[in-house]
Amino acid sequence: MAKLWGGRFDGKNEAWIDAFGASIPFDQQLATQDITGSLAHVKMLGETGIITKEESQQITAGLKILAEKAAKDELTFTIENEDIHLNLEKMLHDEIGPVAGKLHTARSRNDQVATDMHLYLKEHLTEIIEKVQHFRAVLVNKAEEHVETIMPGYTHLQHAQPISFGHHLMAYYGMLTRDQARLEESMKRVD
């Protein structure tokens, strides 16, 4: 597949240039999100009549095959195809033929990247929030166990008044409560 950015350049790049510019080592983590965004996009294309119903169904079927392969970790990505979009476009083309090219009608690559990142962040922020909630619950349980356990408190790296270890743990609980609130606020912006 020709480079999208090649334009007026002739000849082939040296391998290190392609490797340096390729984002696929990271992008492949976005495969599921890219396919999800493409499924929504092709549905819109079909429902608005931008592409035919048959084309929409054909592209949807191909994307679902790719989604199944992604779920089984059976997709093979290459640096030659630069990024997640070109890799999946080639795979879709191999699966269903030239009609795959119509998937990108009325959508820029920047639209794709923004959608992929929003979906990725939404999914992963949820996981992080759940882990913070779990950690906070563990801290509360441990703090209850150690209400009577005495330890030295510190002020400016100097010993200060004695405190309970449970109280010390609850200070971290408070910090994580603020962190969780910030993550939840981020979720609203990502949605």
VENWO-V181730 format. One record per residue. SS is DSSP state (H for helix, E for strand, L for the rest). NEAR is the number of other C-alpha atoms within 12 Angstrom. Layout:
{{SS,NEAR} {SS,NEAR}}
This chain:
{{L,16} {L,16} {L,22} {L,15} {L,12} {L,13} {L,9} {L,8} {L,11} {L,10} {L,10} {L,13} {L,16} {L,11} {H,13} {H,12} {H,13} {H,21} {H,18} {H,16} {H,20} {L,25} {L,24} {H,26} {H,22} {H,17} {H,28} {H,31} {H,26} {H,35} {H,42} {H,33} {H,34} {H,38} {H,41} {H,28} {H,33} {H,43} {H,30} {H,25} {H,30} {H,38} {H,27} {H,24} {H,27} {H,25} {H,17} {L,14} {L,15} {L,21} {L,26} {L,20} {H,18} {H,18} {H,26} {H,33} {H,24} {H,29} {H,39} {H,33} {H,24} {H,32} {H,38} {H,28} {H,26} {H,35} {H,28} {H,18} {H,21} {H,25} {H,17} {L,13} {L,15} {L,15} {L,23} {L,21} {L,29} {L,25} {H,27} {H,29} {H,28} {L,31} {L,33} {H,35} {H,42} {H,33} {H,32} {H,41} {H,34} {H,31} {H,34} {H,34} {H,25} {H,19} {H,23} {H,26} {L,18} {H,18} {H,27} {H,30} {H,28} {H,27} {H,44} {H,30} {L,22} {L,20} {L,23} {L,15} {H,22} {H,13} {H,19} {H,33} {H,25} {H,20} {H,30} {H,31} {H,27} {H,25} {H,28} {H,29} {H,26} {H,24} {H,20} {H,22} {H,28} {H,23} {H,18} {H,23} {H,27} {H,18} {H,18} {H,27} {H,24} {H,18} {H,24} {H,26} {H,21} {H,20} {H,28} {H,26} {H,18} {H,23} {H,24} {H,19} {H,18} {L,20} {L,20} {L,16} {L,18} {E,17} {E,19} {E,17} {E,20} {E,13} {E,11} {L,7} {L,8} {E,10} {E,12} {E,12} {E,12} {E,18} {E,22} {E,22} {H,24} {H,26} {H,27} {H,27} {H,29} {H,27} {H,20} {H,23} {H,26} {H,21} {H,18} {H,27} {H,23} {H,18} {H,22} {H,26} {H,19} {H,18} {H,26} {H,25} {H,17} {H,20} {H,23} {H,15} {H,14} {H,21} {L,19}}
